[in-house]
Amino acid sequence: MDGKTFTHSATYFITSLAEIEKVSNTPLQELLKDLGGWPVLEGDSWSGDNFNWLDTLIAFRKYGFSHDLFMDLSVTPDFRNNTRHVIDVCVSLKAIRFHGIN
């Protein structure tokens, strides 16, 4: 990478960080609140008493997220006994990416 390219890249990176700091994480916090909150952020103030998985999935779709954003459910053949099936519950790879950023 030549000096000019490096300088442009560094300037872009620093400018991006400044913009992120201006916006803060408020939009993400608001989105999480609309999706029913997140116990990791809310601690003891979060209550799962009113949590409804179907409502959460509907809210995910409302915001354009896939149903398998945080976890993926699938049914696969049991490789030890092919007359049976296994329900796989996996952490979705989408969970480690922010929506809209590849």
C-alpha positions in Angstrom: 0.0 0.0 0.0 1.5 3.3 -1.0 1.6 6.4 1.4 -1.3 8.2 -0.3 -3.6 5.1 -0.1 -2.6 4.5 3.5 -3.3 8.2 4.4 -6.8 8.1 2.7 -7.6 4.8 4.5 -6.5 6.2 7.9 -8.5 9.4 7.4 -11.6 7.4 6.4 -11.2 5.2 9.5 -10.8 8.1 11.9 -13.7 10.0 10.3 -15.9 6.8 10.6 -15.0 6.5 14.3 -15.9 10.1 14.9 -19.3 9.6 13.2 -20.0 6.4 15.3 -19.2 8.4 18.5 -21.6 11.1 17.4 -24.4 8.6 16.9 -23.4 6.6 19.9 -25.2 3.3 20.4 -28.6 4.8 21.0 -30.2 3.5 17.8 -29.1 0.0 18.7 -30.3 0.3 22.3 -33.7 1.6 21.0 -34.0 -1.3 18.5 -33.2 -3.8 21.3 -35.8 -2.2 23.5 -38.4 -2.5 20.7 -37.5 -6.1 20.3 -38.3 -6.8 24.0 -35.0 -5.8 25.6 -31.9 -7.8 26.2 -31.0 -9.2 29.7 -27.3 -8.7 29.1 -27.8 -4.9 28.9 -30.7 -4.6 31.3 -29.5 -6.9 34.1 -32.0 -7.5 36.9 -34.5 -4.9 35.5 -35.3 -7.2 32.6 -38.1 -9.6 33.2 -38.9 -12.6 31.0 -42.4 -12.9 32.5 -43.9 -11.1 29.5 -41.5 -12.6 26.9 -43.3 -14.2 24.0 -41.1 -16.0 21.3 -43.7 -15.5 18.6 -44.0 -11.8 19.3 -40.2 -11.5 19.2 -40.1 -13.3 15.8 -42.8 -11.0 14.4 -40.8 -8.0 15.7 -37.6 -9.4 14.0 -39.4 -9.6 10.7 -40.9 -6.1 11.2 -37.4 -4.7 11.3 -36.2 -6.8 8.4 -34.2 -9.4 10.4 -34.3 -13.1 9.7 -36.0 -15.4 12.1 -32.6 -17.1 12.7 -30.8 -13.9 13.7 -29.6 -15.2 17.1 -30.1 -19.0 16.8 -30.8 -21.4 14.1 -33.2 -24.4 14.5 -33.1 -27.3 12.0 -34.1 -30.9 11.9 -31.5 -33.3 10.5 -31.2 -37.1 10.2 -29.5 -38.8 13.2 -26.3 -40.1 11.7 -26.0 -42.8 14.3 -29.5 -44.1 13.6 -31.0 -43.0 10.2 -34.5 -43.9 11.3 -34.5 -41.0 13.7 -34.1 -37.2 13.4 -32.4 -34.7 15.6 -33.4 -31.1 16.3 -30.2 -28.9 16.0 -30.1 -25.7 17.9 -27.1 -23.6 16.9 -25.8 -20.1 17.4 -26.4 -18.3 14.2 -23.4 -16.8 12.4 -25.7 -13.8 11.8 -25.6 -13.1 15.5 -22.0 -11.9 15.2 -22.6 -9.5 12.4 -24.6 -6.3 12.6 -27.6 -6.2 10.3 -26.7 -4.6 7.0 -22.9 -5.0 7.3 -21.3 -7.9 5.5 
